[in-house]
Amino acid sequence: MKLIVGLGNPGGEYQLTRHNVGFLAVDKLVAKYQAQGPKQGFDGIYWETKINGEKVFFLQPQTYMNLSGKSVGAMQHFFKISASDLLIIYDDKDIEFGKIKLRPTGSSAGHNGIKDLINKLGTEHFCRIKIGIGNNKLIAMHNWVLGKFSPQELVTLETEVLVKTTELVGKYLEQNISFEKLMSEYNGK
């Protein structure tokens, strides 16, 4: 059983903000796999499907970014999903816009959603896909991450970044490839 989580903030005002790129990725994955849902529960919205006989959940926590661990932890506990079967997709301000990095573990690096996940789950050992949103030093960080993508950035997201993210998650789920192998293949390019 796998749990794929996209981090973000609920509500229309946050829909196309940089902080919600995880939600956008889950939307693409749900469509690709025609997952059943949405269902309400575990302080989130979730969908489920089967891929190669394995149950897969897609989750968008509705707790706001900084409390994401509450939703993920509740769903993980209820379905008895091990931390090694979690995959978290989220924004990273320290990565150039449009770039993607895969990590099997690590600290929060200042990301409050990841910090809460680590605190609630009691471990740093869960897989991550970090989507670069860049950083504008002239704009306060909270305004940057809660700012909307430009029209040009949205085109790049739709035609490149989210396509690649969906492809990477697809390889992980469909080909039963280990996350470490996927990471070494992708990050090495």
N, C-alpha and C positions, 0 to 999 in steps of 0.2 A: 504494500500500500504506500502511495506517495502523496505528499501534500505540497502543492505548488502555490506559493503565496506572492501576491503583488502588493507592495506597500503603497499607501496613499492616504488621502483624506476624503471623507464622504462629502457629498453635496455638489451641486452644479457649479458653484463658484470656484471649485478646485479642479474641475474636470480636466482641463488642458494645461495644468500647471506642471512645472518641472518636477515637483515633489510627487506627482501622481503617475510618473512613467511606469511604475510597477502595476498600477491598475490598468493602464493602457495595454501592457503586455499580456495580462491575464485575459482581457477582453479578446485579444487576438487568439489566444490559446483556446478559450472556450468556444469561439467560432470554428477554429480549425478542427477541433475534436467533437463538435456538436454535443458538448457536455450538457447533461440534464440539469435544469435549474432555471433561474436562480432560486435558491432556498435561503431563508433567513435562519440564523442560529449562530451560536458561539460568538456573539457580538460581531457578526460579519455577514457577508453574502457569499454563498458558496455554490459550486456546481460539482457534479461528479460524472465520471465516465469510466470505461474500462479500456485499457490499452494492453494488447497482448495478454489478456486474461487478468491483468492486475488493476485493482481499483485505484483511481487517481482522483484526487480532489483539487479544485482550484478555489482559492480563497482571497477575498478582498476584505480585510478587517474594516469595520465601521467605527472604530474607537478613536479615530484620528491617529496620525502618524506616531506621536510620542507614547501612545499606549498600545501599540500593535501587539505586544507580547501577550496581553490579556486574551485577545481573540485567538491567536495562533496557539497559545498554551492550552486553552480550553478545548479546541478541536483536536490537537495532538493527544491530549490526555484521554478524551472521550473515545477516540478511535484507536488508541494505543499505537500511535505512529512514532517510530524511533526518530531521534534527531537526525540520524544519518539519512532518513528518507524525506527530510524537509528540503525544499529549494525556495529560497527567498529572492525575489526580483525587486530591485529598488534603485533609486537615483544615487549618483555619487558626484559631488561637486568638485572633487579632486581629480576627476578624469575628464579629459577633453570631450566636449559635446560630440556625440555620435560614436564614441568608442565604447567597447564592451569589455569587461574583465570578469573572469570567473575565479572564484576563490572557494576552497573547501572548508575554511575556518578562518578565524581571526577576530581581532577586536572590533569595536564599533567605529573606530576612526572618527569619533565625534558625531556620528549619525544617530540621532535620538531614537528613531524607530528600531534600529538594530540594538542600541543600548538597552532598550526596554525588552526586546526579545531575549537577549543574553541574560538579563536579570530574571525574567519570568521562567525561561526554560532551564536556567542553571547551567548553561553550557555555551561555548563559542563554536562548538563543532556542528555546524549545519552549513549546507552548500549555499552559495550566493552567486547571483548574476547581477553585477553592478553596471548600470547604464550611465555613462558620462553625461552630465548636464553642464559641465564647465563651471566657470566662476567669473563673475564680473566684479572686480575689486572696487569699482565705483558705486556699487549698489550694496546696501546692507544685506547680509547673508539671508536673513529670514524673508526679505523682500524678493531676493533672487530666486530662492527655491519655491516660493509661493507665487512667483510671477508666471505668466503664461508664455508658452513657446511662441516664437515669432512665426509668421506664415511660412517662411523659408525653412525654419527648423521643423515645423510640422510635416512638410513634404519629405525632408530627410528621415524623420522618424517613421513615417508611413512606408516609404519606399526602400529604406535601408535598415535602420536600427531595429525596428520591431519585426521586420522580416527575418533578420539574422537571429534575433532573440528567440523567435518562434522556431526557427530551424535548429538552434542549439538545444532548446528544451525538447524538441521532437526527437533528436538523436538520442538524448538521454533517456527518454521514455520508450521510444519505439525499438531502438537497437540494443536496449539493455546494456549500454556502455557505462562504465563507471564514470562518476563525475570527474575523478582525477585524470582519467584518460582523455575525456572530453576537454578538460582544462588544458592539459599539456598539448593537445592537438591545436586548440583554438588560440590560447595565449602565446604559443610559439610562433604564430604567423606574424 
